Amino acid sequence: MNNLDEIFKKIASSRTEGPTAGTSSEADSSPVERDCEICGGLRWLAVDAPVGSDSFGKVRACECQASAWGAAQGELLRRYSQLGPLSRLTFSNLQPEGRSGFAEPATFRKTLQAAKAFANDPHGWLVILGPSGCGKTHLAAAVANALLQAGKPALYSSALDLMDHLRSTYDAYSPIAYDGLLQRITDAPVLIIDDVGVQTSSPWAMEKLDQILSRRYNARRPTVITSSETESEFPERLRTRLLDPVLATVCRVAPARVATEWDSGGIQPALLEQLTFERFDVGPGKSATEAGASLRAALRACREFARTPDGWLLLTGPTGTGKTHLAIAIAGQRLRDGASVVFTFVPDLLDHLRMAFAPESRVSYDTLFEQVKSTELLILDDLGSESATPWAEEKLYQLIVHRHNMRLPTVITSRLTLDPAEEDSGARASRRSSTRRTSFTDAIGSRLKDQRVVTILPLIAPDYRDEAKR
């Protein structure tokens, strides 16, 4: 690595002072135009100023020198950046939809916009997460190249190479001391670390990375980080810094969608046409009742959520109150708006995940679970109707914790109540001999009660399928 102070001194000198008349050898080595039509190769022009003026008798640099200074400055920045062959990776040769078969286009477009915004105005942290091959390195290198093009220094390194550089300073013949190299990294105007996570097999490497990022976090220095790991896989200290909502812009590139039943949201087209907001029945006979009030409130909240999904919705109530109708209406609106949606009946979801372990499965478990976990909008229909097995509880817990931590828009319908004491004795008796859930687990129930994230919409109405009760 080049000494940052030396580079900045050279850059500052070329920006503010320009070259001064030096020895003939210096003049000969200067990369200026020898046949310049303006100065005839002299490099200097007399300032046209009247006698008595402060500028009288002085000379100014010719325009041919300005281009030479700019080229020299650019070379200094390129050497400092450590990009090497990655200098070819720019925004102009980046596929705007991401690599086909590796990245989900909608999430890649959003990440590309965030990367360009950071390159135009580098402040805070930009964290890019996504599977291997989705284009994270290209995005990170493109940010660095855009900054260099604008004359701004940026230091790029993979996490693995960064650790190797630090280890090399322990060698007795190292040209640079450990402390000096660490300071240059932590003080870099813009630091770009690619592929964070691959170095964490070593406690020493994890400690050094934590030291670097903690210093930059405390100093609020512009930083770009890419990683193939999920948020839950990061150590807690690292996770709190990478996901700081005040400092960091976190972009998640989802893997390319595989052909599954969720390609159209997981809902039959006929149901999308039938179960709409306009067809949700809050009829005149219900308008003056508690049931009517709860249905109208739920309808308003679901319409608003469908327009601008934010947080979670939990629709509760007995069978036949319209929970699934409203959930599908939300899905239909989001699909029409071009969002990625996964709607799934919870027992069916668990069956699909189990079948993904089979050798003949055309989609792997990891791919399927990641698609559900990271979709823009997830709708879990009838949570609690699944068999209460340890495996099912573990999978649902992983799914709900991830989306709760990431604040990803989620809609849940359930016949269970958050307070088991509210369930009537008849309902409890009918469940005692069943393997189905009688209440949410404490871990899931705690998250569903989080009023910072979850809006609870109880639907109080008779079964609309039972004409005698309507």
Secondary structure, DSSP 8 states (H G I E B T S, - for coil): ---HHHHHHHHHHHHHT------HHHHHHS---TT-TTTTT--EEE----TTSTTTT-EEE-HHHHHHHHHHHHHHHHHHHT-GGGGG--STTS-TT-STTTB-HHHHHHHHHHHHHHHHS--SEEEEE--TTSSHHHHHHHHHHHHHHTT---EEEEHHHHHHHHHHTTSTT-SS-HHHHHHHHHT-SSEEEESTTTTTTSHHHHHHHHHHHHHHHHHT--EEEEESS-GGGS-HHHHHHHT-TTTEEEEE--B---SSGGGGTT--HHHHHHS-STT----GGGTTSHHHHHHHHHHHHHHHHHHS--SEEEEE-STTSSHHHHHHHHHHHHHHTT--EEEEEHHHHHHHHHHTTSTT-SS-HHHHHHHHHH-SEEEEETTT-SB--HHHHHHHHHHHHHHHHHT--EEEEESS-SSGGGS-HHHHHHHHTSSB-SS--HHHHHHHT-TTTEEEEE-----TT-GGG-
